[in-house]
């Protein structure tokens, strides 16, 4: 909860039940993909934006015309090993040239193409 970026919000609104996602640790010493989750519930109004007592309250969000949405995800599995941001960056000019994470690192919800998804998963067995 609490995603307050319009691009991230729009990405969540496009997510469909059953879509798989990487679970990525970003606010830590070693940012990394650590697992896979699945969209369990498609985008719905983020109620925290409407609650004046909540830290993610947005006075400009209106129940009739909400600004913020969120999805619910469920655990699928942990990756065999962490795939660090540093490791992903090694492929920035090659296989992962189109990966948004390597160009917009501060965006919390990003698209991942099928090609990038498959390549990242191949890295979990390459050590």
Secondary structure as GFF3:
##gff-version 3
##sequence-region A 1 127
A	DSSP	alpha_helix	6	14	.	.	.	ID=ss1
A	DSSP	beta_strand	20	25	.	.	.	ID=ss2
A	DSSP	beta_strand	32	45	.	.	.	ID=ss3
A	DSSP	three_ten_helix	47	50	.	.	.	ID=ss4
A	DSSP	beta_strand	69	84	.	.	.	ID=ss5
A	DSSP	alpha_helix	85	89	.	.	.	ID=ss6
A	DSSP	three_ten_helix	100	102	.	.	.	ID=ss7
A	DSSP	alpha_helix	114	123	.	.	.	ID=ss8
###
